[in-house]
């Protein structure tokens, strides 16, 4: 097993035929340097599963209705255009989330809002686990109140009829290096 940071991969140029990064690039201290390193050690496709933040903020009710705007100290989410600029020509695809998704990433429970009240579920979602206790507590209290009153279901009745939903997740694929 090799453990390394994305910014300094201990492999020769072209050591791999492909690479994938799943919901991770936004956690890298220098995502541009990390993507350049991944491109350096990869001869074929580089696939990045990430978020289009503009779409995510507009589409996902939890962000839009229960969380305050992200402040200037928040960890920046790389823009898809910036990822493509570093990796080279890319195609971008929408990744809809199925209503019964069990993975547990941020918007996995878009049709099961009660899951965001579960401390174990929140602990597995980096965006919520890294949030300060006061903000997370306020989100939980407001969501719990809306679920108990039926307000959430009234506002989002249409979501309960969908099998999948576009929450702004995007698959960015760069073919070759």
Buried (B, 14 or more C-beta within 10 A) or exposed (E): EEEEEBBEBEEEEEEBEBBBBEBBBBEBEEBBBBBBBBBBBBBBBBBBBBBBBEBBBEBBBBBEBBBEEBEEEEEEBBEBEBBBEBBEEBEBEEBBBBBEBEEBBBBBBBBBBEBBBEEEBBEBBBBBEEBEEEEBEBBBEBBBEBBEEEEBEEEBEEBEEBEBBBBBBBBBBBEEB
